[in-house]
Amino acid sequence: MPNSDSLLKISLDELRMQMLGTQIAFGFQLQSLFQERFAVGDGLLRAAALSGMIAIILTLGLLIAAPAIHRIADGGQAARRTLDLTSSLARWALVTLAMGLACAVLVTVATQYGPHAGIVAALVAASASVLAWQCWGIFLRRGTQQSTRSKAMQDPHASVHERIDYMLTESRVMLPGAQALLGFQLLVPLTKAFET
């Protein structure tokens, strides 16, 4: 069983991974406002862009809070309250990030296909994000608790904790590229070259 220091390290690493995605989304939100095809006069797109920017800024604030408290208030020590706070902030940051991504999808799709398609795409993106990030996590947590009670995995070479840490490290390597590609793909329909 991992100790509180390693649990806090993993938790803070997860916040860093979320921060990478949030930075890509923030870059998209900011740059989309300056694209030629962004309809400044369209109230729906302006409201969606503003809402998306607010959601992304809230996400950044939530993600920065836990490491700051860990360093400033707890002096870098592994405190139980920091671990609990990190988990709570990560959950809320995923909700605000889903809202920001839904707004980005709305702006992109509405620019190309109209407001009704944009709203539908945004609702699908928000629902898929919440299901994948919140509901699936709850489902996996319940499954993990049940399987841990039934029997522990045995491997003479690495503990379960070490193997999970290795897998998360590999995810952190792949994730920035995937996030950058998503941001670029969302931005392309707003460029003038895409229309021509």
Secondary structure as the mmCIF struct_conf table of DSSP 4:
data_model
#
loop_
_struct_conf.conf_type_id
_struct_conf.id
_struct_conf.beg_label_comp_id
_struct_conf.beg_label_asym_id
_struct_conf.beg_label_seq_id
_struct_conf.end_label_comp_id
_struct_conf.end_label_asym_id
_struct_conf.end_label_seq_id
HELX_RH_AL_P HELX_RH_AL_P1 SER A 4 SER A 32
TURN_TY1_P TURN_TY1_P1 LEU A 33 PHE A 34
BEND BEND1 GLN A 35 GLN A 35
TURN_TY1_P TURN_TY1_P2 GLU A 36 ARG A 37
TURN_TY1_P TURN_TY1_P3 VAL A 40 GLY A 41
HELX_RH_AL_P HELX_RH_AL_P2 GLY A 43 ILE A 72
TURN_TY1_P TURN_TY1_P4 ALA A 73 ALA A 73
BEND BEND2 ASP A 74 ASP A 74
TURN_TY1_P TURN_TY1_P5 GLY A 75 GLY A 76
HELX_RH_AL_P HELX_RH_AL_P3 ARG A 80 TYR A 113
HELX_RH_AL_P HELX_RH_AL_P4 PRO A 115 VAL A 130
HELX_RH_PI_P HELX_RH_PI_P1 LEU A 131 CYS A 135
HELX_RH_AL_P HELX_RH_AL_P5 TRP A 136 SER A 150
BEND BEND3 PRO A 156 HIS A 157
HELX_RH_AL_P HELX_RH_AL_P6 VAL A 160 LEU A 187
HELX_RH_3T_P HELX_RH_3T_P1 VAL A 188 LEU A 190
BEND BEND4 THR A 191 THR A 191
HELX_RH_AL_P HELX_RH_AL_P7 LYS A 192 GLU A 195
#
